[in-house]
Amino acid sequence: MAYDLSRLKTAISETEEWLRNELSGIRTGRASPALLDSVRPDAYGVKTPLAQLASVTIEDARTLRVIPWDKGNTKAIEKGITDADLGVGVSVDDQGLRVNFPELTAERRTLLKKLAGERHEQAKVTLRGHRTEAMNGAADAEKAGGMGKDELERIKAEIQKLIDAGNAAFAALAEKKDEEISR
């Protein structure tokens, strides 16, 4: 009986996707609609994701345009963006809102790099947990008589290869984000 590694592969890809999403929410020198994904204005009495209340487009390299579908939500959206503490300026006009991203200072770049590093470390810790779970599952299968010692060692080596590949992918994502922040 071969040990099934599909759960581990799925867990690694889910963790990679989580890291990719977390890193996309960290601001770089350019404005990106993904930076406002964490904004949840209080509209209609409920905290609602900004994407469900307005369209967000890039106006220029450092400005986003937020156009609410219901003009009555403009104040709530403005408050939500301000409360999110993204270090941005918000101005309201007759069409909607402009979100201005100031030039990054050296101090802010350092903080953003640290934040990206923390997210990378969280992903690595999660990956170690997946590795432990998979190794224990393989050991339990061997104890139950489902495989021999040689097969167990082969499975453990395969698990480690998957974990190493996951770590390499995480490192590449973190390095790319680091470069974006440095520009």
C-alpha positions in Angstrom: 0.0 0.0 0.0 1.5 3.3 -1.0 1.2 6.3 1.3 -1.0 9.0 -0.1 0.8 12.4 -0.3 -2.0 14.3 -1.9 -3.1 15.9 1.4 0.4 17.2 2.0 0.6 18.6 -1.5 -2.8 20.3 -1.1 -1.7 21.7 2.3 1.5 23.1 0.8 -0.3 24.7 -2.1 -2.9 26.2 0.2 -0.1 27.7 2.4 1.6 29.1 -0.7 -1.6 30.7 -1.8 -2.1 32.2 1.7 1.4 33.6 1.6 0.9 35.0 -1.9 -2.3 36.8 -0.7 -0.7 38.1 2.5 2.3 39.5 0.5 0.0 41.1 -2.1 -1.6 43.1 0.7 1.7 44.6 1.7 2.3 47.9 0.0 5.1 48.6 -2.3 6.0 51.7 -4.3 3.1 51.3 -6.7 -0.6 51.5 -5.9 -2.5 48.2 -6.4 -6.2 47.4 -5.8 -5.1 44.4 -3.7 -3.8 46.8 -1.1 -7.4 47.6 -0.2 -8.6 44.0 0.1 -8.4 44.2 3.9 -10.6 47.2 4.1 -14.1 46.4 5.5 -16.3 49.5 5.8 -19.3 49.4 8.0 -22.1 49.6 5.4 -25.7 48.6 5.9 -24.9 47.8 9.5 -22.4 45.1 8.6 -18.6 45.1 8.0 -18.5 44.5 4.2 -15.5 43.9 2.0 -14.7 46.9 -0.1 -14.9 44.9 -3.3 -18.6 44.3 -2.6 -19.3 48.1 -2.2 -17.3 49.7 -4.9 -15.0 49.3 -7.9 -11.3 50.0 -7.3 -9.1 51.0 -10.3 -5.6 52.3 -10.7 -5.6 55.9 -11.7 -1.8 56.3 -11.8 1.3 54.8 -10.1 0.4 56.2 -6.7 -3.3 56.7 -6.8 -6.3 54.4 -6.7 -9.9 55.5 -7.6 -12.7 54.0 -5.6 -16.1 54.4 -7.1 -19.0 53.3 -4.8 -22.0 51.7 -6.4 -24.2 53.4 -3.9 -23.1 57.0 -3.3 -24.6 56.8 0.2 -21.7 54.5 1.2 -19.0 57.1 0.4 -18.6 58.3 4.0 -18.5 54.7 5.3 -15.9 53.7 2.7 -13.8 56.8 3.5 -13.9 55.9 7.2 -13.1 52.2 6.5 -10.0 53.1 4.5 -8.9 55.6 7.1 -9.5 53.1 10.0 -7.5 50.4 8.1 -4.4 52.5 8.9 -2.7 51.9 5.5 -0.7 55.2 5.6 -2.6 56.6 2.7 -4.5 59.9 2.0 -8.1 59.8 1.1 -10.0 62.5 -0.7 -13.6 62.6 -1.7 -14.9 64.1 -4.9 -18.2 64.0 -6.8 -17.4 60.6 -8.5 -16.1 58.8 -5.4 -12.8 58.6 -3.6 -9.1 59.0 -4.5 -6.7 57.0 -2.4 -3.2 58.6 -2.6 -0.2 56.5 -1.6 2.7 58.7 -0.4 6.3 58.0 -1.4 7.7 55.3 0.9 10.3 56.5 3.4 13.3 54.4 4.4 11.8 53.7 7.8 8.5 52.6 6.2 10.3 50.3 3.8 12.1 48.7 6.7 8.8 48.1 8.5 7.2 46.6 5.4 10.2 44.3 4.8 9.9 43.2 8.4 6.2 42.5 8.0 6.9 40.5 4.8 9.5 38.5 6.7 7.0 37.8 9.5 4.4 36.5 6.9 7.2 34.3 5.3 8.1 32.9 8.8 4.4 32.1 9.5 4.2 30.2 6.3 7.4 28.2 7.1 6.0 27.4 10.6 2.8 26.1 9.0 4.8 24.1 6.5 6.8 22.5 9.4 3.5 21.5 11.0 2.3 19.9 7.8 5.6 18.0 7.6 5.3 16.7 11.1 1.7 15.6 10.4 2.7 13.7 7.3 5.7 12.1 8.9 3.6 10.9 11.8 0.9 9.6 9.4 3.6 7.6 7.6 5.0 6.2 10.8 1.5 5.2 12.0 0.9 3.5 8.7 4.2 1.6 9.1 3.3 0.6 12.7 -0.1 -0.7 11.5 1.6 -3.0 9.1 0.7 -1.1 5.9 4.4 -0.7 4.8 7.9 -1.9 5.6 10.8 0.1 7.0 12.3 0.7 3.5 9.0 2.0 2.2 8.7 4.3 5.3 12.2 5.8 4.6 11.3 6.3 1.0 8.1 8.1 1.9 9.9 10.3 4.5 12.4 11.3 1.9 9.6 12.2 -0.5 7.8 14.2 2.1 11.1 16.1 2.8 11.5 16.8 -0.9 8.0 18.3 -1.1 8.6 20.4 2.0 12.0 21.7 0.6 10.2 22.6 -2.7 7.5 24.4 -0.7 10.1 26.3 1.3 11.9 27.3 -1.9 8.7 28.6 -3.4 8.0 30.6 -0.2 11.5 32.1 -0.2 11.1 33.1 -3.9 7.8 34.9 -3.1 9.4 36.7 -0.1 12.5 37.7 -2.1 10.3 39.1 -4.9 8.3 41.1 -2.4 11.5 42.3 -0.8 12.7 43.6 -4.1 9.4 45.3 -4.8 9.6 47.1 -1.5 13.2 48.2 -2.1 12.4 49.9 -5.4 
